[in-house]
Amino acid sequence: MSDAENPFAPTEEALEAGRLLFRRPWTFQTSVATLDQLPQAERVEVAFAGRSNVGKSSLINALTGVKGLARTSNTPGRTQMLNFFHAPDSPVTLVDMPGYGYAQAPKSLVDAWTELVFTFLQGRARLRRVFMLIDSRHGIKDVDLKTMDLLDRAAVNYQIVLTKIDKIKPGAVERVAEESLARISKRPAAYPSLIRTSSDKMAGIADLRAEIHTLASW
């Protein structure tokens, strides 16, 4: 689908506003392992969720233009806390949520992550959207569906962001995009559009920045 055919495509004004939003010097704010550590929600928040090793840290680094802001690792499951990032005079805070689906993590730790995330989702009145990252090479998996169930129960709006689109052919990207949209079509909290991205090639990053700007302007 071309931008002209896509009713969700960002305007030139939104693209420019998103670019300016992320020209600010973004920095790490805090990490939260327990609910009593949560900072006060003084700004609009957008969060990023996804399976371990889906590319969350790389995407946040690409968005902010700060290499190493969100740690990247070849070891899945490294992000085990809620990590907050902000910038001076920015109307929005970015929240990196714990990666899920790491089979080697102890059940007790997985349960603790789940409780932390679900309670965070339910209790953050200024949380505008969760961007749910899906590896374009693999599409939506059962563990992603379980997380969507959690988001639906929490009544938190979420939007699919395909990652690593540079790793597969354009036709395959379109197929996984169509399949993903079909699978969320009847989910109550799902946003009916997705964003295709590559952190390495910066594909789709401008669109995601524009979307975040729009959310912060509500």
N, C-alpha and C positions, 0 to 999 in steps of 0.2 A: 504494500500500500504506500503510495507517495504521500508527501506532506500535504499536497493539495486535496487529497482524498481523505485525510485523517483529521477528524474534527478535534482531536486531542493534541494536535501538533502545536508547539509553542509559537507565539507571535515573535516578530523581530524585536519588539519592545521587551518581551519577557526574556528572550535570549540575552539581550544586552544587560537587563537588570540582573539576571543570574550571573553573568560574567563579572559585573561589578561587585556583587555580593561576595563572590569567592576570590576577589583580589585582595581582600583584607588578610592580615597575618593571623591565620588560624593556629591555635595552640591547644594542647591537652589541658583539660580542666581538672578532672578527677576520675578515679575508678571506684566502683561501688560493688561490694560483695554481699552486703546485707541491707535490708530496707531502711534501717535507721541511719544509714550513711547517705541516703539520697539527698542531693542538693535541692534547694528550693527551686521550683520551676518558675523562673522570672521571665523566660522568653518562650516563644514557640519552640517546640521540639519536633524533630523528625528522627526516626530510628531506622537502623539497618539490621536485618535479620537474614540468616541463611545457614545452610549446612557448613560444617567445618570444611575449610579449604575451597569455599566457593569464590573467594576473592574479595571479601568485605574490606579487609584492610587496604588492599591495593586500590579499591574503588574510592575509599575515603581519601587516600593520599592523592589520587588523581583529581578528585573533586576540589580539594583544598589547594592543590599545587604545592603541598609540603611533603617532600619525600621523607618517609619514616615517621610521619605524624602518628599514624596507626601502625603498630608493629605488624610486619608480615613474617610468616614462618612456614617452613615446609612441614611442620608438625601440626596436624589438625587438632583443633580443640584448645589451642593456646589461649584464645580469648575466653576467659571463664568469668568475667565480670562485666558489668555495664560500664562502658567507658564514655565519658562526656568530652566534647570538643566545642570550643567557641572562638569568637573573634571580636575585637573591640567594636562596639557600636553595631554589632550584628543583631538582627531581630530573631535569629534562630540559633538553637543549639543542636549539634549532631550527637546522636547516641549510638554507639556501636554495641549491639547486643551480643550475648554469648553465643558462639557457634553451637549448632546442635547436630546430632547424628553421628557423633564420634563413638564408635562401638566399644573402644577400649576404656572409656571413662567408667569409673565405678557407678553403680546404680544410685548410691546415696548422693553422689556429686551431681548426677543428671537430675535427680529429684530436687535438689537444692537450686539448681539453675532454673528449673521449670517453675518452682514456687516464686523465685525472685522475679523472673520475667513476667509471669502472669499477674502478680501483684503490682508490679510496675505499670503494666499495660492498663490495668483497671483503675489505678489511682492517679494517673497523670492527666489532669484536665487540659493541659496545654499541648499534649501530644497530638499532632495533626495527622500524621501518617507513618506507617511502617513500610519501608521499602524492602520487599522480600526478594532476596537475590536467588536466582536459579541459574545454575551452570548450563549454558546453551548446548553443551555437548551431551548432556544427560537428561535434560528436561525435568519435569516435576516428578519427584519420587514419593513413596509412601510417607517417609518422615516429614517431607514438606507438607503433605496433606494434613498430618497431625498438627503441625504448627498452624496451618490455616484454620483448623478446627478451634485451636486455642484463641486465635485472633478473632474469629467469628463470635466465640463465647464472650470475649472481652469487649465486643462491639467496637473494635479499633479498625479504622480504615487502613487497608494495605494495598500495595501496588507491586506487581511483579517487575523486577529488573533483571533482564537476561545478562549474564556476564560471559566474558571470553568469546565473543562472537567472531573474533579474528581467528579462532582455532578451527572453525568449520566453514564450509562453503555457504555462500549467500542463500542458496535454495534451502539448505538445511536449517538456517536461521529462521527463514520464513515459516518452515514447517513446524518447528518447535514453538514459534510465537503463536501460530494458529492453534496448535494443540493446547498450549498453556491457557490461552484466552477461553477456549471451549471448556476447559476443566474448572475454571473459576466463574463461569457465566451465571451460575445459580447460587453462588456463595454470597451471603448477605453483606459482608463487610469488604468484599473485594472491589477495587477500582477497575472499571472496564477497559483499561488500556495498559499497555506495558511499554517499557523503554529498553531498547537494545544497546548494550555497552561493551566496550573493550577498554580496560584500563591501560593496556600497553599502547594501543593506537589512538586513545582518547576519543574513540567513537561513542557517540551518545552522551558524552559528559556534559556538553553544552545544554542538551535537552533536560538532563537531570538537574542541572543547576537552575534552569528556568523553572522547572516544576517546584523545586524547593523555595525559590523566590516567591512564586505564586502562593504556596502554602503559608509562607511567613507573612503574607500580605492580607490574609483573611481577617 
